[in-house]
Amino acid sequence: AMRDLNDNPEATQSPELSLGTAVVRAQVIGQLLRNGFARRDAHYLCLTSRGRKLVALLRSLEINTLCYPTMGADLERKIHLVEKGLVRASDVYLEAAHVVANAVKKIKQASERLTPDCVSGYFQDLDVSCPRCLGLRGFRESITSYTCKDGCGLAVPTFLGGRELDSAEVSELLMSGCTPLLSGFKESGGRTFTAKL
């Protein structure tokens, strides 16, 4: 890609092909991967359960701006307009500050009233029987847990020890009473460890 840009002087003038855009995109993708919101599948980025829950939460709070990939592209476009002198930097800064302030305000307001049932999204129910009440209706996934649909109150958290449990791991735990050795748990000091549940 660098050779193509160097060989084509017109390409370097295009904001869509600028190195800054690729660098920002790589940083954003790296953060999504490191924080467990996305995973690589061959040449594709796929949302993890944690990523789906974040999008569902943001949409439930009506913070839709942060749910679309176009937000980054719009910001990059505005930065290029600032560089060309067509837009004032202070206007772009104020617009970005307004988006952030609005998101923070909505999150603070919602934190007092938000329950797992308030957040709708692409949650995956589990078709396993309940080991407590032996109910056959399965488990309903919410933003925080998998809960028995038969109403006995058994709930398995989706996030435990600094690590998200995926649906296959929770199914294994409910069906057999334990999981295989799982990695990626974190101590309060930040060290990672492996454990069975």
Disulfide bonds with the S-S distance in Angstrom:
none
